[in-house]
Amino acid sequence: MGEIKLMKGNEALAEAMIRAGCDAYFGYPITPQSEVLEYLSKDATQRTGMVVLQAESEVAAINMIYGAAGSGRRVMTTSSSPGISLMQEGLSYIASAELPCVLANVVRGGPGLGTIQPSQADYFQAVKGGGHGDYRLIVLAPSSVQEMVDFVRLSFDLAEKYRNPVMILADGAIGQMMEKVELFDQMPRKTEFPDWATTGKPKDKERRYITSLHIQPEKMEEINKHLQAKYKQIEDAEVRYEAFNLEDAEYILTGYGLGARICRKAMDILREKGYKVGLIRPITLFPFPKKVYESVAGKVKGILDVEMNAGQMVEDVKLSVCGKTRVEYYGRMGGMIPSPEEIVENFEKLFIKGEA
Amino acid sequence: MTQEALFAGFGGQGVLSMGQILAYAGMIEGKEVCWMPSYGPEMRGGTANCITIVSDSSISSPIISMYDTVVALNQPSVDKFESRVKKGGNLIYDSANILNPPTRTDINIIPVQGSEEAIKLQNTKVLNMVMLGAFLKKTNCVAVENIHKALEKVFERYQKLIPLNIKALEVGMSYVK
Protein backbone atom coordinates (compact mmCIF):
# COMPACT_ATOMS: atom_id res chain seq x y z
CA MET A 1 0.00 0.00 0.00
CA GLY A 2 1.17 3.52 -0.79
CA GLU A 3 1.78 6.31 1.65
CA ILE A 4 -1.41 7.50 3.41
CA LYS A 5 -1.86 11.20 4.08
CA LEU A 6 -4.54 13.70 5.03
CA MET A 7 -4.49 16.27 2.23
CA LYS A 8 -6.41 19.10 0.64
CA GLY A 9 -7.58 18.35 -2.89
CA ASN A 10 -5.33 20.99 -4.44
CA GLU A 11 -2.27 19.77 -2.50
CA ALA A 12 -3.03 16.16 -3.42
CA LEU A 13 -3.24 17.13 -7.09
CA ALA A 14 0.13 18.90 -6.85
CA GLU A 15 1.76 15.96 -5.02
CA ALA A 16 0.42 13.55 -7.66
CA MET A 17 1.85 15.79 -10.38
CA ILE A 18 5.33 15.55 -8.85
CA ARG A 19 5.03 11.79 -8.34
CA ALA A 20 3.76 11.20 -11.90
CA GLY A 21 7.09 12.46 -13.19
CA CYS A 22 5.74 15.73 -14.53
CA ASP A 23 8.50 17.68 -16.31
CA ALA A 24 7.04 21.16 -16.14
CA TYR A 25 4.24 23.15 -14.54
CA PHE A 26 3.29 26.61 -15.76
CA GLY A 27 0.50 28.42 -13.95
CA TYR A 28 -0.90 31.56 -12.47
CA PRO A 29 -2.53 31.77 -9.02
CA ILE A 30 -6.30 32.08 -8.67
CA THR A 31 -8.66 31.10 -5.85
CA PRO A 32 -9.73 28.34 -5.25
CA GLN A 33 -6.72 26.53 -6.76
CA SER A 34 -3.80 28.68 -5.56
CA GLU A 35 -2.52 25.92 -3.25
CA VAL A 36 -1.29 23.99 -6.32
CA LEU A 37 1.39 26.53 -7.23
CA GLU A 38 2.12 27.17 -3.54
CA TYR A 39 2.69 23.45 -2.90
CA LEU A 40 4.86 22.98 -6.00
CA SER A 41 6.94 26.04 -5.10
CA LYS A 42 8.00 24.40 -1.84
CA ASP A 43 10.34 21.65 -3.05
CA ALA A 44 9.07 20.08 -6.29
CA THR A 45 12.14 21.22 -8.25
CA GLN A 46 14.52 19.91 -5.57
CA ARG A 47 12.71 16.57 -5.54
CA THR A 48 12.54 15.73 -9.24
CA GLY A 49 14.16 18.58 -11.14
CA MET A 50 10.81 19.55 -12.67
CA VAL A 51 10.23 23.11 -13.82
CA VAL A 52 7.76 25.10 -11.72
CA LEU A 53 7.06 28.53 -13.11
CA GLN A 54 4.59 31.28 -12.31
CA ALA A 55 3.79 32.80 -15.68
CA GLU A 56 2.83 36.45 -16.13
CA SER A 57 -0.72 35.44 -17.05
CA GLU A 58 -2.86 32.44 -17.94
CA VAL A 59 -2.41 33.26 -21.63
CA ALA A 60 1.36 32.96 -21.19
CA ALA A 61 1.00 29.78 -19.12
CA ILE A 62 -1.00 27.90 -21.76
CA ASN A 63 1.44 28.94 -24.50
CA MET A 64 4.36 27.73 -22.36
CA ILE A 65 2.43 24.46 -22.07
CA TYR A 66 2.09 24.42 -25.87
CA GLY A 67 5.83 24.81 -26.30
CA ALA A 68 6.89 22.34 -23.61
CA ALA A 69 4.32 19.75 -24.76
CA GLY A 70 5.81 20.09 -28.26
CA SER A 71 9.11 18.85 -26.88
CA GLY A 72 7.39 15.65 -25.74
CA ARG A 73 7.60 16.40 -22.04
CA ARG A 74 4.92 15.71 -19.40
CA VAL A 75 3.41 19.14 -18.76
CA MET A 76 0.52 20.42 -16.71
CA THR A 77 -1.24 23.63 -15.74
CA THR A 78 -4.07 24.40 -13.35
CA SER A 79 -6.42 27.33 -12.92
CA SER A 80 -9.97 28.24 -12.03
CA SER A 81 -12.82 29.35 -14.28
CA PRO A 82 -11.82 32.89 -15.39
CA GLY A 83 -8.22 31.74 -15.86
CA ILE A 84 -9.32 28.72 -17.88
CA SER A 85 -11.34 31.05 -20.12
CA LEU A 86 -8.13 32.93 -20.89
CA MET A 87 -6.49 29.65 -21.90
CA GLN A 88 -9.07 28.63 -24.49
CA GLU A 89 -7.25 29.94 -27.56
CA GLY A 90 -4.06 28.09 -26.67
CA LEU A 91 -6.03 24.96 -25.87
CA SER A 92 -7.60 24.95 -29.33
CA TYR A 93 -4.11 25.23 -30.88
CA ILE A 94 -2.81 22.38 -28.69
CA ALA A 95 -5.77 20.16 -29.60
CA SER A 96 -5.23 20.91 -33.29
CA ALA A 97 -1.50 20.24 -33.07
CA GLU A 98 -2.31 17.01 -31.16
CA LEU A 99 -0.04 17.59 -28.22
CA PRO A 100 -0.49 15.76 -24.92
CA CYS A 101 -0.92 17.91 -21.81
CA VAL A 102 -3.03 17.99 -18.65
CA LEU A 103 -5.08 20.87 -17.27
CA ALA A 104 -7.08 21.06 -14.09
CA ASN A 105 -9.97 23.50 -13.69
CA VAL A 106 -10.93 23.96 -10.02
CA VAL A 107 -14.24 25.55 -10.95
CA ARG A 108 -15.73 28.56 -9.16
CA GLY A 109 -19.04 30.35 -9.59
CA GLY A 110 -19.55 32.47 -12.71
CA PRO A 111 -20.20 34.03 -15.11
CA GLY A 112 -17.63 36.81 -15.12
CA LEU A 113 -15.32 37.13 -12.14
CA GLY A 114 -18.21 35.60 -10.21
CA THR A 115 -17.45 34.11 -6.79
CA ILE A 116 -14.70 31.94 -5.35
CA GLN A 117 -17.15 29.29 -4.14
CA PRO A 118 -17.53 25.83 -5.75
CA SER A 119 -19.45 25.49 -9.01
CA GLN A 120 -19.90 23.16 -11.98
CA ALA A 121 -20.85 25.88 -14.44
CA ASP A 122 -17.89 25.19 -16.76
CA TYR A 123 -19.26 21.84 -18.02
CA PHE A 124 -20.18 23.22 -21.45
CA GLN A 125 -16.82 24.95 -21.78
CA ALA A 126 -14.90 21.79 -20.88
CA VAL A 127 -17.01 19.25 -22.75
CA LYS A 128 -18.36 21.08 -25.80
CA GLY A 129 -15.35 23.05 -26.90
CA GLY A 130 -14.64 26.33 -25.13
CA GLY A 131 -12.13 27.35 -27.73
CA HIS A 132 -12.77 27.59 -31.46
CA GLY A 133 -12.94 24.75 -33.96
CA ASP A 134 -14.07 21.12 -33.89
CA TYR A 135 -12.00 19.70 -31.10
CA ARG A 136 -12.54 17.70 -27.94
CA LEU A 137 -10.77 17.43 -24.61
CA ILE A 138 -10.86 14.23 -22.63
CA VAL A 139 -12.60 15.41 -19.44
CA LEU A 140 -12.38 13.63 -16.08
CA ALA A 141 -14.53 14.66 -13.10
CA PRO A 142 -13.05 13.72 -9.70
CA SER A 143 -15.44 13.46 -6.77
CA SER A 144 -12.93 12.90 -3.96
CA VAL A 145 -9.44 13.96 -2.94
CA GLN A 146 -8.28 10.42 -3.78
CA GLU A 147 -9.44 10.91 -7.35
CA MET A 148 -7.50 14.20 -7.51
CA VAL A 149 -4.45 11.95 -7.06
CA ASP A 150 -5.50 9.02 -9.26
CA PHE A 151 -6.74 11.14 -12.16
CA VAL A 152 -3.45 13.02 -12.53
CA ARG A 153 -1.63 9.83 -13.43
CA LEU A 154 -4.54 8.61 -15.55
CA SER A 155 -4.71 11.96 -17.36
CA PHE A 156 -1.05 11.87 -18.32
CA ASP A 157 -1.48 8.32 -19.63
CA LEU A 158 -4.58 9.23 -21.67
CA ALA A 159 -3.00 12.45 -22.96
CA GLU A 160 0.06 10.57 -24.21
CA LYS A 161 -1.92 7.62 -25.57
CA TYR A 162 -4.16 9.84 -27.72
CA ARG A 163 -1.90 12.89 -28.14
CA ASN A 164 -4.75 15.01 -26.80
CA PRO A 165 -5.18 17.54 -23.98
CA VAL A 166 -6.94 16.13 -20.92
CA MET A 167 -8.86 18.27 -18.46
CA ILE A 168 -9.50 17.41 -14.81
CA LEU A 169 -12.76 19.22 -14.09
CA ALA A 170 -12.93 19.61 -10.31
CA ASP A 171 -14.62 22.30 -8.25
CA GLY A 172 -13.72 24.61 -5.38
CA ALA A 173 -14.95 22.18 -2.73
CA ILE A 174 -12.93 19.21 -4.02
CA GLY A 175 -9.90 21.52 -4.16
CA GLN A 176 -10.34 22.89 -0.64
CA MET A 177 -11.51 19.89 1.36
CA MET A 178 -9.23 17.43 3.14
CA GLU A 179 -9.57 13.67 2.92
CA LYS A 180 -7.45 10.61 3.45
CA VAL A 181 -5.45 9.76 0.34
CA GLU A 182 -3.22 6.91 -0.71
CA LEU A 183 -0.33 8.20 -2.81
CA PHE A 184 1.41 6.21 -5.54
CA ASP A 185 5.20 5.89 -5.47
CA GLN A 186 7.44 8.41 -7.22
CA MET A 187 7.66 7.63 -10.94
CA PRO A 188 10.83 8.52 -12.85
CA ARG A 189 10.68 11.42 -15.31
CA LYS A 190 10.81 10.38 -18.93
CA THR A 191 14.19 10.08 -20.61
CA GLU A 192 12.93 9.07 -24.06
CA PHE A 193 10.66 11.21 -26.17
CA PRO A 194 8.21 10.40 -28.96
CA ASP A 195 9.19 10.57 -32.64
CA TRP A 196 7.11 13.71 -33.25
CA ALA A 197 8.70 15.73 -30.44
CA THR A 198 10.67 18.83 -31.41
CA THR A 199 13.81 18.25 -29.41
CA GLY A 200 16.38 19.76 -31.79
CA LYS A 201 17.32 18.55 -35.29
CA PRO A 202 20.53 16.60 -35.74
CA LYS A 203 21.94 16.51 -39.30
CA ASP A 204 20.94 12.91 -39.92
CA LYS A 205 17.26 13.28 -38.88
CA GLU A 206 14.15 14.57 -40.64
CA ARG A 207 12.86 18.01 -39.76
CA ARG A 208 9.96 17.89 -37.30
CA TYR A 209 7.35 20.60 -37.43
CA ILE A 210 4.41 21.34 -35.10
CA THR A 211 1.71 23.75 -36.24
CA SER A 212 -2.04 24.27 -36.22
CA LEU A 213 -1.98 26.36 -39.38
CA HIS A 214 -2.84 24.53 -42.61
CA ILE A 215 -3.83 27.10 -45.17
CA GLN A 216 -5.19 24.59 -47.73
CA PRO A 217 -8.79 23.71 -46.80
CA GLU A 218 -8.39 20.22 -48.30
CA LYS A 219 -5.51 19.56 -45.90
CA MET A 220 -7.42 21.09 -42.96
CA GLU A 221 -10.40 18.87 -43.70
CA GLU A 222 -8.14 15.82 -43.67
CA ILE A 223 -6.83 16.89 -40.26
CA ASN A 224 -10.39 17.36 -39.02
CA LYS A 225 -11.35 13.89 -40.26
CA HIS A 226 -8.35 12.43 -38.48
CA LEU A 227 -9.27 14.26 -35.25
CA GLN A 228 -12.89 13.09 -35.45
CA ALA A 229 -11.77 9.49 -35.98
CA LYS A 230 -9.57 9.82 -32.90
CA TYR A 231 -12.44 11.22 -30.81
CA LYS A 232 -14.61 8.30 -31.98
CA GLN A 233 -11.89 5.90 -30.86
CA ILE A 234 -11.78 7.65 -27.46
CA GLU A 235 -15.58 7.37 -27.19
CA ASP A 236 -15.35 3.64 -27.87
CA ALA A 237 -12.52 2.88 -25.47
CA GLU A 238 -12.32 5.35 -22.61
CA VAL A 239 -15.81 5.73 -21.09
CA ARG A 240 -15.72 5.59 -17.31
CA TYR A 241 -18.58 5.86 -14.85
CA GLU A 242 -19.79 4.57 -11.50
CA ALA A 243 -23.31 3.23 -10.87
CA PHE A 244 -25.14 2.32 -7.66
CA ASN A 245 -28.33 0.32 -7.13
CA LEU A 246 -29.32 0.15 -10.81
CA GLU A 247 -30.60 -3.46 -10.42
CA ASP A 248 -33.91 -2.56 -8.77
CA ALA A 249 -34.01 1.18 -9.47
CA GLU A 250 -37.30 2.82 -10.40
CA TYR A 251 -35.73 6.27 -10.36
CA ILE A 252 -32.19 7.47 -11.04
CA LEU A 253 -30.27 10.37 -9.56
CA THR A 254 -27.37 11.52 -11.65
CA GLY A 255 -24.56 14.00 -11.13
CA TYR A 256 -20.79 14.22 -11.33
CA GLY A 257 -17.97 15.39 -9.06
CA LEU A 258 -19.14 16.86 -5.77
CA GLY A 259 -22.74 16.73 -7.03
CA ALA A 260 -22.53 12.93 -7.22
CA ARG A 261 -21.32 12.73 -3.60
CA ILE A 262 -24.30 14.79 -2.46
CA CYS A 263 -26.60 12.62 -4.61
CA ARG A 264 -25.25 9.47 -2.91
CA LYS A 265 -26.42 10.78 0.44
CA ALA A 266 -29.76 11.85 -1.08
CA MET A 267 -30.10 8.33 -2.55
CA ASP A 268 -29.53 6.79 0.90
CA ILE A 269 -32.19 9.05 2.45
CA LEU A 270 -34.67 8.26 -0.38
CA ARG A 271 -34.04 4.51 -0.03
CA GLU A 272 -34.76 4.79 3.71
CA LYS A 273 -38.04 6.43 2.76
CA GLY A 274 -38.84 3.40 0.56
CA TYR A 275 -38.14 4.78 -2.92
CA LYS A 276 -36.08 2.53 -5.17
CA VAL A 277 -33.47 5.03 -6.29
CA GLY A 278 -30.21 4.38 -8.12
CA LEU A 279 -27.32 6.65 -9.02
CA ILE A 280 -25.20 7.15 -12.14
CA ARG A 281 -21.99 9.14 -11.80
CA PRO A 282 -20.15 9.90 -15.05
CA ILE A 283 -16.39 9.92 -14.40
CA THR A 284 -15.50 10.84 -17.98
CA LEU A 285 -17.65 13.77 -19.14
CA PHE A 286 -16.10 13.39 -22.56
CA PRO A 287 -16.44 10.63 -23.61
CA PHE A 288 -19.91 10.74 -22.04
CA PRO A 289 -21.22 7.40 -20.71
CA LYS A 290 -24.24 7.33 -23.06
CA LYS A 291 -24.72 3.56 -22.94
CA VAL A 292 -25.46 3.31 -19.23
CA TYR A 293 -28.23 5.91 -19.62
CA GLU A 294 -29.49 4.08 -22.72
CA SER A 295 -29.62 0.90 -20.66
CA VAL A 296 -32.04 2.42 -18.12
CA ALA A 297 -34.04 4.49 -20.63
CA GLY A 298 -37.66 3.33 -20.81
CA LYS A 299 -37.15 1.12 -17.73
CA VAL A 300 -37.05 3.70 -14.97
CA LYS A 301 -39.84 6.18 -14.20
CA GLY A 302 -37.60 9.20 -14.07
CA ILE A 303 -34.08 10.58 -13.92
CA LEU A 304 -33.19 13.57 -11.74
CA ASP A 305 -30.02 15.31 -12.87
CA VAL A 306 -28.36 17.37 -10.11
CA GLU A 307 -25.73 19.97 -10.96
CA MET A 308 -24.14 23.07 -9.47
CA ASN A 309 -25.10 25.09 -12.56
CA ALA A 310 -28.23 25.99 -14.53
CA GLY A 311 -28.47 22.52 -16.09
CA GLN A 312 -25.68 21.64 -18.52
CA MET A 313 -24.95 17.89 -18.33
CA VAL A 314 -28.73 17.36 -18.36
CA GLU A 315 -28.61 17.98 -22.13
CA ASP A 316 -26.27 15.00 -22.60
CA VAL A 317 -28.44 12.85 -20.33
CA LYS A 318 -31.49 13.76 -22.44
CA LEU A 319 -29.65 12.99 -25.68
CA SER A 320 -28.64 9.61 -24.25
CA VAL A 321 -32.14 8.51 -23.16
CA CYS A 322 -33.61 9.92 -26.38
CA GLY A 323 -37.03 10.79 -24.95
CA LYS A 324 -37.66 7.31 -23.55
CA THR A 325 -37.62 8.45 -19.92
CA ARG A 326 -38.58 11.67 -18.19
CA VAL A 327 -35.46 13.68 -17.29
CA GLU A 328 -35.64 16.53 -14.78
CA TYR A 329 -32.99 18.87 -13.46
CA TYR A 330 -32.35 20.41 -10.06
CA GLY A 331 -29.40 22.59 -9.18
CA ARG A 332 -27.95 25.65 -7.52
CA MET A 333 -25.84 28.33 -9.17
CA GLY A 334 -23.20 30.95 -8.56
CA GLY A 335 -21.25 29.04 -5.90
CA MET A 336 -24.19 27.66 -3.90
CA ILE A 337 -24.23 23.94 -3.12
CA PRO A 338 -27.44 21.90 -2.93
CA SER A 339 -27.86 19.89 0.28
CA PRO A 340 -28.92 16.22 0.23
CA GLU A 341 -32.20 17.22 1.91
CA GLU A 342 -32.88 19.76 -0.82
CA ILE A 343 -32.41 17.08 -3.47
CA VAL A 344 -34.76 14.73 -1.60
CA GLU A 345 -37.39 17.47 -1.36
CA ASN A 346 -37.19 18.29 -5.07
CA PHE A 347 -37.19 14.62 -6.06
CA GLU A 348 -40.42 14.11 -4.14
CA LYS A 349 -41.94 17.28 -5.55
CA LEU A 350 -41.12 16.34 -9.15
CA PHE A 351 -41.69 12.60 -9.22
CA ILE A 352 -43.87 11.61 -6.28
CA LYS A 353 -46.28 14.46 -5.69
CA GLY A 354 -46.41 15.06 -9.44
CA GLU A 355 -45.88 18.80 -9.39
CA ALA A 356 -43.88 19.91 -12.36
CA MET B 1 -20.77 4.87 13.40
CA THR B 2 -20.68 8.25 11.72
CA GLN B 3 -20.17 11.62 13.41
CA GLU B 4 -21.10 14.67 11.35
CA ALA B 5 -19.81 17.71 13.20
CA LEU B 6 -19.62 21.44 12.59
CA PHE B 7 -17.13 23.76 14.31
CA ALA B 8 -17.93 27.46 14.10
CA GLY B 9 -16.63 30.75 15.48
CA PHE B 10 -14.75 33.91 14.58
CA GLY B 11 -11.82 33.70 12.18
CA GLY B 12 -8.71 33.30 14.35
CA GLN B 13 -10.32 31.28 17.15
CA GLY B 14 -8.92 28.08 15.71
CA VAL B 15 -12.14 26.47 14.50
CA LEU B 16 -10.57 25.20 11.29
CA SER B 17 -7.68 23.66 13.29
CA MET B 18 -10.10 21.92 15.68
CA GLY B 19 -11.77 20.17 12.79
CA GLN B 20 -8.46 19.37 11.18
CA ILE B 21 -6.99 17.83 14.36
CA LEU B 22 -10.13 15.71 14.68
CA ALA B 23 -9.80 14.61 11.04
CA TYR B 24 -6.12 13.71 11.59
CA ALA B 25 -7.00 11.70 14.68
CA GLY B 26 -9.77 9.88 12.81
CA MET B 27 -7.36 8.99 10.04
CA ILE B 28 -4.77 7.72 12.56
CA GLU B 29 -7.54 5.57 14.01
CA GLY B 30 -8.12 4.06 10.56
CA LYS B 31 -11.46 5.73 9.98
CA GLU B 32 -12.77 7.55 6.94
CA VAL B 33 -12.55 11.32 7.37
CA CYS B 34 -13.55 14.44 5.51
CA TRP B 35 -12.81 18.07 6.44
CA MET B 36 -14.60 20.79 4.54
CA PRO B 37 -13.79 24.41 5.41
CA SER B 38 -15.90 27.43 4.67
CA TYR B 39 -13.60 29.56 2.59
CA GLY B 40 -14.11 32.95 1.09
CA PRO B 41 -15.05 36.47 2.03
CA GLU B 42 -16.73 35.53 5.29
CA MET B 43 -13.40 34.46 6.78
CA ARG B 44 -11.93 37.94 7.03
CA GLY B 45 -13.05 39.30 10.38
CA GLY B 46 -16.32 37.42 10.14
CA THR B 47 -17.31 33.88 11.01
CA ALA B 48 -15.42 30.77 9.99
CA ASN B 49 -16.60 27.21 10.13
CA CYS B 50 -15.73 23.72 9.01
CA ILE B 51 -17.55 20.45 8.67
CA THR B 52 -15.67 17.37 9.88
CA ILE B 53 -17.06 13.92 9.24
CA VAL B 54 -15.55 10.83 10.90
CA SER B 55 -17.01 7.48 9.90
CA ASP B 56 -16.45 3.73 9.97
CA SER B 57 -17.71 3.51 6.40
CA SER B 58 -17.12 5.55 3.24
CA ILE B 59 -18.38 9.13 3.42
CA SER B 60 -20.93 10.21 0.84
CA SER B 61 -21.66 13.93 0.91
CA PRO B 62 -19.03 16.24 2.43
CA ILE B 63 -21.70 18.96 2.44
CA ILE B 64 -24.56 18.49 4.87
CA SER B 65 -27.19 20.76 6.33
CA MET B 66 -27.94 18.97 9.65
CA TYR B 67 -25.26 17.97 12.13
CA ASP B 68 -24.89 15.41 14.92
CA THR B 69 -22.85 17.94 16.89
CA VAL B 70 -22.27 21.67 16.57
CA VAL B 71 -19.45 23.33 18.52
CA ALA B 72 -20.07 27.10 18.61
CA LEU B 73 -17.42 29.55 19.83
CA ASN B 74 -19.37 32.78 19.46
CA GLN B 75 -22.88 34.24 19.48
CA PRO B 76 -23.39 34.43 15.69
CA SER B 77 -22.54 30.72 15.44
CA VAL B 78 -25.02 29.74 18.15
CA ASP B 79 -27.69 31.86 16.46
CA LYS B 80 -26.98 30.46 13.01
CA PHE B 81 -26.46 26.78 13.78
CA GLU B 82 -28.73 25.96 16.74
CA SER B 83 -31.48 24.98 14.31
CA ARG B 84 -29.08 22.80 12.32
CA VAL B 85 -28.47 20.26 15.11
CA LYS B 86 -30.23 16.95 14.48
CA LYS B 87 -32.89 16.02 17.01
CA GLY B 88 -31.10 14.30 19.91
CA GLY B 89 -27.79 15.79 18.78
CA ASN B 90 -25.37 18.01 20.70
CA LEU B 91 -24.76 21.74 20.83
CA ILE B 92 -21.56 22.56 22.69
CA TYR B 93 -20.92 26.28 23.16
CA ASP B 94 -18.58 28.72 24.87
CA SER B 95 -20.84 29.98 27.63
CA ALA B 96 -18.23 32.50 28.81
CA ASN B 97 -18.58 34.36 25.53
CA ILE B 98 -22.32 34.25 24.83
CA LEU B 99 -25.18 36.43 26.08
CA ASN B 100 -28.15 34.60 24.57
CA PRO B 101 -27.80 30.88 25.22
CA PRO B 102 -29.48 28.28 23.00
CA THR B 103 -33.05 27.35 23.93
CA ARG B 104 -33.95 24.10 22.15
CA THR B 105 -35.17 21.28 24.37
CA ASP B 106 -34.88 18.38 21.92
CA ILE B 107 -31.06 18.43 21.80
CA ASN B 108 -28.25 18.12 24.38
CA ILE B 109 -27.02 21.59 25.23
CA ILE B 110 -23.57 21.63 26.78
CA PRO B 111 -22.22 24.96 28.05
CA VAL B 112 -18.45 25.09 28.50
CA GLN B 113 -16.72 28.10 30.09
CA GLY B 114 -14.15 27.89 27.29
CA SER B 115 -12.77 31.43 27.13
CA GLU B 116 -12.53 31.59 30.92
CA GLU B 117 -10.73 28.25 31.18
CA ALA B 118 -8.32 29.32 28.44
CA ILE B 119 -7.49 32.49 30.40
CA LYS B 120 -6.90 30.33 33.49
CA LEU B 121 -4.49 28.26 31.42
CA GLN B 122 -2.77 31.56 30.54
CA ASN B 123 -3.17 31.14 26.79
CA THR B 124 -6.40 32.25 25.11
CA LYS B 125 -5.41 30.33 21.97
CA VAL B 126 -6.23 26.99 23.64
CA LEU B 127 -9.95 27.83 23.72
CA ASN B 128 -10.41 25.53 20.74
CA MET B 129 -8.78 22.60 22.56
CA VAL B 130 -10.97 23.13 25.65
CA MET B 131 -14.02 22.93 23.39
CA LEU B 132 -12.60 19.94 21.49
CA GLY B 133 -12.12 18.16 24.83
CA ALA B 134 -15.82 18.54 25.62
CA PHE B 135 -16.67 17.36 22.10
CA LEU B 136 -14.53 14.22 22.46
CA LYS B 137 -15.94 13.28 25.85
CA LYS B 138 -19.51 13.76 24.62
CA THR B 139 -19.24 11.98 21.26
CA ASN B 140 -16.45 9.41 21.84
CA CYS B 141 -15.86 9.70 18.13
CA VAL B 142 -12.10 9.16 18.32
CA ALA B 143 -9.79 7.98 21.12
CA VAL B 144 -8.02 10.75 23.05
CA GLU B 145 -4.62 9.14 22.50
CA ASN B 146 -5.14 9.56 18.76
CA ILE B 147 -5.84 13.26 19.30
CA HIS B 148 -2.48 13.38 21.11
CA LYS B 149 -0.83 11.75 18.09
CA ALA B 150 -2.57 14.24 15.80
CA LEU B 151 -1.24 17.13 17.93
CA GLU B 152 2.29 15.75 17.52
CA LYS B 153 1.74 15.89 13.77
CA VAL B 154 0.13 19.36 13.69
CA PHE B 155 2.68 20.87 16.10
CA GLU B 156 5.59 19.22 14.32
CA ARG B 157 7.82 22.26 14.79
CA TYR B 158 6.32 23.42 18.11
CA GLN B 159 6.41 20.28 20.26
CA LYS B 160 6.64 22.40 23.43
CA LEU B 161 3.03 23.51 22.93
CA ILE B 162 1.65 19.98 23.16
CA PRO B 163 1.43 19.61 26.99
CA LEU B 164 -0.60 22.83 27.30
CA ASN B 165 -2.97 21.68 24.55
CA ILE B 166 -3.42 18.31 26.26
CA LYS B 167 -4.15 20.08 29.54
CA ALA B 168 -6.78 22.19 27.75
CA LEU B 169 -8.40 19.06 26.29
CA GLU B 170 -8.63 17.58 29.80
CA VAL B 171 -10.23 20.73 31.18
CA GLY B 172 -12.84 20.59 28.41
CA MET B 173 -13.54 16.93 29.07
CA SER B 174 -14.30 17.68 32.73
CA TYR B 175 -17.39 19.66 31.61
CA VAL B 176 -19.10 16.53 30.30
CA LYS B 177 -20.44 14.07 32.84
Interface residues (C-beta under 8 A of the other chain):
Chain A: I4 L6 T31 P32 T115 I116 Q117 G172 A173 Q176 M177 M178 E179 K180 L258 R261 I262 R264 K265 A266 D268 I337 S339 P340 E341 E342
Chain B: Q20 A23 Y24 M27 E32 V33 C34 W35 M36 P37 Y39 G40 P41 I59 S60 S61 P62 I63 I64 S65 M66
